[in-house]
Amino acid sequence: MTQPLASIEAVQNILDPLFPGLMGVRLLVLEPERVVAELLVRPELCTTGGILHGGASMAFADTLGAVGTFINM
């Protein structure tokens, strides 16, 4: 298994006061070739019918891509 380049706690602390933290993104795995996170689907992130808003889905994906890039720089 590859060692992470930054700790999950350190990167989570960067995200928490920003938009990803506001959305509730929580990092679970942080490796050079793999970033895993969770996002609780809650009403304020949804559109009608309780479906996760597309913008929230894209922001979640964008955040994981950015984290992957950050830890590999």
Residue, then its C-alpha position, 0 to 999 in steps of 0.5 A: m500500500t502506498q503511503p499518503l503524501a498528506s494526512i487525512e486530518a491535515v487535508q480535512n482541516i483545510l476543507d472544513p472552513l471552505f465550501p466542501g466543509l459546508m457541504g459536509v465532505r468527509l475524507l475516508v482514504l487519502e492515497p496518491e492514486r485514490v481518494v475516497a470521501e463521503l457526503l451525507v445527502r441531506p435536504e439542503l443539498c437536494t432538489t425536489g423529490g429529495i434527489l441530490h442536486g446536480g451541482a452538489s454532485m459535481a462539487f463533490a467530484d470536483t473536490l475529490g479531484a482537487v484533493g487528489t491533485f493537491i496531495n500529488m503536488 
